[in-house]
Amino acid sequence: MAGLFRKQICVINPKEKTGQPEKSTQNGSARVIIIEDQRLVAEFFQLHCQAMNLKVLAIYSTLAEGLAGVRAAKPDLLLLDFSLPDGNGLEGAKGIIEEFPEIKVLGISAHRDPWTMLQVQRIGLHGFVDKHEQRTEVLTEAILAVLAGRIYYVPVVNEATARLRRDPKAFIRVLSDYELRILSLIGESMSDEEIAVLLNISPATMQSRRRDIMRKIDVHTTPKLIHFAIVNGLTRPDQLNKRE
């Protein structure tokens, strides 16, 4: 965990000062659930929350167990990692936000690629802190901010999405959602035949889709396509190992 939480903070709407949580239990402590599969990191989050006088209800190491725990306990705050053994934490966050809009979700992840940062905003996470680049003070500020009803993103979120929006040739502009899905599967080193079966299309259609993607993003070999998908966050290396 060396280097965890080093940079300065970036609170949206900086004119507002961080206040106390607006929702609390009877003893004055907001209730927290942590979903994090690295035990050492999870215990750090637990101790940090307890030092802030927050009540940690449970720690879960898998997405399925964590989401079940959130639905049962309905905490005030969910601290959520994105890379979990059984799934993508961002997808889980989307479901929780839609089902329980009163629960604040703070993403804490080492993933800071353009696609992930864009999804953080699109899904509507209440906050995001880069696990490897921020100081512990930032975690405190982020927790208090989201519990007080504000959005809190560290600078990398807005910086990454701003670059994408400024670039007229950015992959999010030139590729459809369907093509992004195909590119993510190519990034997993799946063959055209495997992708065709998965998407219920013909191999010939899949080959045509691949050519369209190569032309649109100006990448013309499979190794470079795989690299492009990984660098931009459409495919995650940690998920590749689980697939194998």
Secondary structure, DSSP 4 states (H G I P E B T S, - for coil): -TT-S-BPP-BSSTTSPP---SS--TTS--EEEEE-S-HHHHHHHHHHHHHTT-EEEEEESSHHHHHHHHHHH--SEEEE-SEETTEEHHHHHHHHHHH-TTSEEEEEES---HHHHHHHHHHT-SEEEETTTB-HHHHHHHHHHHHTT--EE-HHHHHHHHHHHH-TT-HHHHS-HHHHHHHHHHHTT--HHHHHHHHT--HHHHHHHHHHHHHHHT--SHHHHHHHHHHTTSS-HHHHHHH-
